[in-house]
Amino acid sequence: MLHRKAISLSTSRATQFIDITGEVEKALRESGIKEGIATVYTRHTTTAVFVNEGESGLLRDYKRLLSLVPEGAGYEHDRIDRNAHAHLRAVLLGGSVAIPVVNGGLDLGTWQRVFFAELDGPRQRRVVVQVIGE
């Protein structure tokens, strides 16, 4: 069985981390799938999806990590859009995650959450959740 759902997001800042765990869990419930895998994928090259802890200090540390790729550092792509830093930051964090589905739930660790990272906002965005299983 396969179930696919798009999640629409409105971001409000240039860089923003949004906990989308609840929306992914909702898509899983709607699927009726009890055992399988959920893939969460961003359709945008200046955004990312990752799984990690949502502690407030760590959220600030995520932003600090992104400073490894500073804005306006003479990237070639800036000739076109001036957002090369956002594309490169997206590469650091990744564009998708695969999460096992066990007994109808996401098999996340105790503190794990699913995050959407906006890296070139504010914008309207879409994240796809695709669940495969039985």
C-alpha positions as CSV (number, residue, x, y, z in Angstrom):
1,M,0.0,0.0,0.0
2,L,1.1,3.5,-0.7
3,H,-0.1,6.8,0.7
4,R,1.2,10.3,-0.3
5,K,0.4,13.6,1.3
6,A,1.8,17.1,0.7
7,I,2.2,19.4,3.7
8,S,2.0,23.2,3.0
9,L,4.1,25.5,5.1
10,S,4.4,29.3,5.3
11,T,7.7,30.4,6.6
12,S,8.2,33.8,8.2
13,R,12.0,34.2,8.4
14,A,15.1,33.8,6.2
15,T,16.2,30.9,8.4
16,Q,13.7,28.9,10.4
17,F,13.3,25.4,11.9
18,I,9.8,24.1,12.0
19,D,8.9,20.9,13.9
20,I,6.6,19.0,11.5
21,T,6.5,15.8,13.5
22,G,2.7,16.2,14.2
23,E,1.9,16.7,10.5
24,V,4.0,13.6,9.5
25,E,2.2,11.6,12.2
26,K,-1.2,12.8,10.8
27,A,-0.2,11.7,7.3
28,L,0.8,8.3,8.7
29,R,-2.6,7.9,10.6
30,E,-4.5,8.9,7.4
31,S,-2.6,6.2,5.5
32,G,-3.8,3.4,7.7
33,I,-0.3,1.7,7.3
34,K,0.9,-0.2,10.4
35,E,4.3,-1.5,9.2
36,G,6.5,0.1,6.6
37,I,8.5,3.3,6.0
38,A,7.7,6.9,5.9
39,T,9.8,9.2,3.6
40,V,9.6,12.9,4.3
41,Y,11.0,14.9,1.4
42,T,11.3,18.7,0.7
43,R,10.6,19.8,-2.9
44,H,12.8,22.9,-2.6
45,T,16.6,23.1,-3.0
46,T,16.9,25.9,-0.4
47,T,15.2,23.9,2.4
48,A,16.0,20.7,4.3
49,V,14.4,18.0,6.3
50,F,16.2,16.3,9.2
51,V,15.5,14.3,12.4
52,N,17.0,15.5,15.7
53,E,16.2,16.8,19.1
54,G,14.0,19.9,19.5
55,E,15.7,21.4,22.7
56,S,15.9,25.2,22.5
57,G,19.6,25.5,22.9
58,L,20.2,22.9,20.2
59,L,17.8,24.8,17.9
60,R,20.1,27.8,18.3
61,D,23.1,25.5,17.7
62,Y,21.6,24.3,14.4
63,K,21.6,27.9,13.2
64,R,25.2,28.3,14.4
65,L,26.1,25.2,12.3
66,L,24.8,27.0,9.3
67,S,27.3,29.8,9.8
68,L,29.9,27.4,8.4
69,V,28.4,28.5,5.1
70,P,28.2,32.3,5.3
71,E,26.0,34.4,3.1
72,G,27.8,36.5,0.5
73,A,31.1,34.6,0.5
74,G,31.7,35.0,-3.2
75,Y,29.9,31.8,-4.4
76,E,29.5,31.3,-8.1
77,H,25.7,30.8,-7.9
78,D,25.3,34.3,-6.4
79,R,25.7,35.7,-9.9
80,I,22.1,34.4,-10.5
81,D,20.1,34.5,-7.3
82,R,22.3,35.6,-4.5
83,N,21.2,32.6,-2.4
84,A,24.0,30.1,-2.9
85,H,24.5,30.0,0.8
86,A,20.9,28.6,1.2
87,H,21.6,25.9,-1.4
88,L,24.9,24.9,0.2
89,R,23.3,24.9,3.7
90,A,20.6,22.6,2.4
91,V,23.3,20.1,1.3
92,L,24.6,20.1,4.8
93,L,21.3,19.2,6.4
94,G,19.8,17.0,3.6
95,G,16.6,16.9,1.6
96,S,14.8,13.8,3.0
97,V,14.6,11.4,5.8
98,A,13.3,7.8,5.9
99,I,11.6,6.7,9.2
100,P,10.5,3.2,10.0
101,V,6.8,2.7,10.7
102,V,6.1,0.2,13.5
103,N,2.7,-0.6,15.0
104,G,1.2,2.4,13.1
105,G,3.6,4.9,14.5
106,L,6.9,6.6,13.6
107,D,9.8,4.7,15.1
108,L,11.5,7.7,16.5
109,G,13.8,7.8,19.5
110,T,12.7,9.3,22.8
111,W,13.7,12.9,21.9
112,Q,13.7,12.8,18.1
113,R,11.5,15.1,16.1
114,V,11.1,15.7,12.4
115,F,12.2,19.2,11.3
116,F,11.7,21.3,8.2
117,A,14.5,23.9,7.7
118,E,13.8,27.1,5.8
119,L,17.1,28.5,4.5
120,D,15.9,31.2,2.0
121,G,12.6,32.5,3.3
122,P,10.1,33.7,4.0
123,R,8.2,31.6,1.4
124,Q,5.4,29.2,0.8
125,R,6.8,25.6,0.9
126,R,5.7,22.0,0.4
127,V,6.9,18.9,2.0
128,V,5.9,15.5,0.8
129,V,5.2,12.5,3.1
130,Q,5.1,9.2,1.4
131,V,4.3,6.1,3.4
132,I,4.8,2.6,2.0
133,G,3.8,-0.6,3.8
134,E,0.9,-2.6,4.9
